[in-house]
Amino acid sequence: MTDLVPMRGNRLVPSRVERQTGRALEQIRAGQAVASARETAKVEVIAEVTEAALLATSHVSAVEALLVSRTPHAEGRLRHIADAGAIGMANVVMKAHRQVT
């Protein structure tokens, strides 16, 4: 048996309970959409920071290799500086991840 109440001929109108249920379902769906958008935004922020760090690390590594080829006696120092920079960038990525989640 249906909760629909007849109105004007053959047209059926939802009952009060059905209207309340419909509104509740709309609110749940809207909440899920907002939660999904938030999670997507978090992923995009982390991806953007990670990509920037990867590109910067690649650049630092290329400069390091160039400088080592020009001044081989400074290789240890150059590697140490490049490694410190890469570690710093990794820390920025991790910090972004912690702040977003």
Number of C-alpha atoms within 10 A of each C-alpha: 3 6 12 14 11 12 10 7 6 7 9 12 14 15 14 12 11 13 12 12 12 13 12 12 12 12 12 12 12 12 12 12 12 12 12 12 12 13 13 11 13 17 14 12 15 19 15 14 18 19 13 13 19 16 11 15 19 13 12 17 18 13 14 19 17 12 15 17 12 11 11 12 10 12 16 11 11 19 16 12 14 19 16 12 16 19 13 13 19 17 13 15 22 15 13 18 17 10 10 14 9
